[in-house]
Amino acid sequence: MAASFRWILQLHKDVPKAARFYSEGLDFSINVCTHRWAELQSGPLKLALMHSSSDIVVQKGYSSLLSFTVDDINNSVTKLLALGAELDGPIKYEIHGKVAALRCVDGHMLGLYQPS
């Protein structure tokens, strides 16, 4: 039997804040959330958040990039900005759809895509 995907793990200084960011900004459901660990879900994708007090782990130059397809990129960007994200350049309007990159909680990067 082939290995099955379990979850993606991100390290965060403030796990409950990060869980709220994904829950309110991208409508992830929160399965578990403590000070040290959270597990969130969107469809079959599970995102695990683990506490780390180390600054080196969450430096801006060394972060994960998660990419999401959204129905309304402007609405998603507005919600994420209100939760503390920063746009990493303008929203781009490509022939295939709209794309945006955001730096979010603890420096992790998000890519958003709204198909045409």
C-alpha positions as CSV (number, residue, x, y, z in Angstrom):
1,M,0.0,0.0,0.0
2,A,1.3,3.5,-0.9
3,A,1.9,6.1,1.8
4,S,-1.1,8.4,2.3
5,F,-0.7,12.1,3.0
6,R,-1.4,13.1,6.6
7,W,-0.9,16.8,7.0
8,I,1.3,19.9,6.3
9,L,3.0,21.2,9.4
10,Q,3.8,24.9,10.1
11,L,5.7,26.2,13.1
12,H,4.2,29.3,14.8
13,K,5.0,31.4,17.9
14,D,1.3,31.9,18.6
15,V,-0.7,28.8,17.6
16,P,-4.2,30.0,18.6
17,K,-3.6,33.3,16.6
18,A,-2.5,31.3,13.6
19,A,-5.5,29.0,13.8
20,R,-7.8,32.0,14.0
21,F,-6.0,33.5,10.9
22,Y,-6.7,30.4,8.8
23,S,-10.2,29.8,10.2
24,E,-11.5,33.4,9.7
25,G,-9.4,34.2,6.7
26,L,-9.8,31.1,4.6
27,D,-12.7,29.3,6.3
28,F,-10.7,26.3,7.6
29,S,-12.4,24.3,10.2
30,I,-10.5,23.8,13.5
31,N,-10.4,20.2,14.6
32,V,-8.1,20.8,17.6
33,C,-6.5,23.9,19.1
34,T,-4.3,24.3,22.1
35,H,-1.5,26.6,23.0
36,R,1.1,24.2,21.5
37,W,-0.8,22.4,18.7
38,A,-3.7,22.9,16.3
39,E,-5.1,20.8,13.5
40,L,-7.2,22.6,10.8
41,Q,-9.0,21.2,7.8
42,S,-10.3,22.4,4.4
43,G,-11.8,19.5,2.4
44,P,-9.2,16.7,2.5
45,L,-6.3,19.0,3.3
46,K,-5.1,19.1,6.9
47,L,-2.9,21.8,8.2
48,A,-1.1,21.2,11.5
49,L,0.2,24.2,13.5
50,M,2.9,23.6,16.2
51,H,4.3,26.0,18.7
52,S,7.9,27.1,18.3
53,S,9.7,29.7,20.4
54,S,12.7,29.7,18.1
55,D,13.1,32.8,15.9
56,I,15.3,30.9,13.4
57,V,12.5,28.6,12.4
58,V,10.1,31.3,11.3
59,Q,12.5,33.8,9.6
60,K,10.9,35.5,6.6
61,G,13.4,34.1,4.2
62,Y,12.7,30.5,5.1
63,S,8.9,29.9,5.2
64,S,6.4,27.6,3.7
65,L,4.2,28.6,0.7
66,L,0.7,27.3,0.7
67,S,-1.5,28.0,-2.4
68,F,-5.3,28.1,-2.4
69,T,-8.0,28.5,-5.0
70,V,-10.6,31.0,-3.8
71,D,-14.0,32.1,-5.2
72,D,-13.4,35.8,-4.6
73,I,-9.8,36.9,-4.3
74,N,-10.7,40.5,-3.3
75,N,-12.8,39.3,-0.4
76,S,-10.2,36.8,0.7
77,V,-7.4,39.4,0.6
78,T,-9.5,41.8,2.5
79,K,-10.2,39.3,5.3
80,L,-6.6,38.2,5.5
81,L,-5.3,41.8,5.6
82,A,-7.7,42.5,8.5
83,L,-6.2,39.5,10.3
84,G,-2.6,40.8,9.9
85,A,-1.4,39.6,6.5
86,E,0.6,41.8,4.2
87,L,0.3,41.7,0.4
88,D,3.6,40.8,-1.2
89,G,3.1,42.9,-4.3
90,P,-0.2,43.8,-6.1
91,I,-3.0,41.4,-7.1
92,K,-2.2,40.4,-10.6
93,Y,-4.8,40.0,-13.3
94,E,-3.6,37.2,-15.6
95,I,-5.4,35.8,-18.6
96,H,-6.1,32.6,-16.6
97,G,-7.3,34.4,-13.5
98,K,-6.3,36.6,-10.6
99,V,-3.3,35.8,-8.3
100,A,-2.0,37.3,-5.1
101,A,0.8,36.5,-2.7
102,L,0.5,37.4,1.0
103,R,2.9,37.1,3.9
104,C,0.9,36.0,6.9
105,V,1.3,35.0,10.6
106,D,4.9,34.4,11.5
107,G,6.2,35.0,8.0
108,H,4.6,32.1,6.2
109,M,3.5,32.8,2.5
110,L,0.1,32.3,1.0
111,G,-0.7,32.2,-2.7
112,L,-4.3,32.9,-3.7
113,Y,-5.7,32.0,-7.1
114,Q,-9.2,32.9,-8.6
115,P,-9.7,31.2,-11.9
116,S,-11.2,33.3,-14.8
